[in-house]
Amino acid sequence: MSLRGSAQRRRPRNDVLFLVLTLLFSMNSLTISSPAKVNLFLKVLGRRRDGYHELLTRFHRISLQDQIILKKIKKPQFRLITTHLKLRSVRKNLIYKAYRLLKNSADWQGGVEVKLRKRIPIAAGLGGGSSNAAHFLLGMNRLFGLRLSRAALVKIGAQIGSDVPFFLYQTKEAIGTGRGERIKVIPCRHKLWFVLVVPQSGISTAQVYQQLKAAPLTRISADATITSAFSRGMRKKEKGHRLHNDLFPVSSRLLPQLRQIDALFDQVGAPERLMSGSGPTIFSIHPFKEEAEKVARRIQRLKLNAQVFVCHTY
């Protein structure tokens, strides 16, 4: 076989490699899904010296999601485009905060235009804003080839919000400790279905924690004991460890409608339910899609002043 023939045979592979490299370096925009989360467990261990609360929580990523489109622009500036009226103030948006912090950690040429299509209700305990910020960071890292490690991104994310690091791990489920920002990924072997009921009235997370009567933390060793007990309960699949939220009593005082919604889940045949984060979303858990859809239909017939979503593990 001649050398010329060998070169001709190899050329298609080289052409494909060249095409892939060209596409990577010429990428001008990127579309990203930004999913929500629910908390299957939330325990407040106490108040820390820095004013924050020490938490133990179990995050679970769900299929309800926003969409983010990042586009390179020539001018070195940040643009945010969204149709959601409550997010028109750019400087209050967590994506803008992520942009400012990222600018201090990395450098790139030009600017970025962000189109945000919201589906996750805001101020609902579903981590929508945190997810947006996290996936903006992931998208910028890829679009501009910043080559920041996950550890570097998590360090930035923790300055934005306690839920942001969970989304940066891009995992279905994890344990969060500290303010929720210290993440330990855990296996998620089963796909679960959820019915979310989101009241029209939101709740301020800051207000919930301000009214929470938590004793100051005195022994860090106690945290490790509780974490260990929780992990054992997870392995045994104990319901008491699986579904619990210390914030519900405070949130339901601020928004009495929550207790009414919570009671309704019993009426529609969904005893396994919980409030996510600081609320006001209350969700039920189901093993099958058909069961979740049946519960959702029953709730919708009650004509509540609330949004109802059916979603699943993502």
Secondary structure, 3 states (H helix, E strand, C coil): CCHHHHHHHHHHHHHHHHHHHHHHHCCCEEEEEEEEEEEEEEEEEEECCCCCEEEEEEEEEEEEEEEEEEEEECCCCEEEEECCHHHCCHHHCHHHHHHHHHHHHCCCCCEEEEEEECCCCCCCCCCHHHHHHHHHHHHHHHHCCCCCCHHHHHHHHHHHCCCHHHHHCCCCEEEEEECCCEEEECCCCCCCEEEEEEECCCCCHHHHHHHCCCCECCCHHHHHHHHHHHHHHHHHCCHHHHCEECCHHHHHHHCCHHHHHHHHHHHCCCCCEEECCCCCCEEEEECCHHHHHHHHHHHHCCCCCEEEEEEEEC
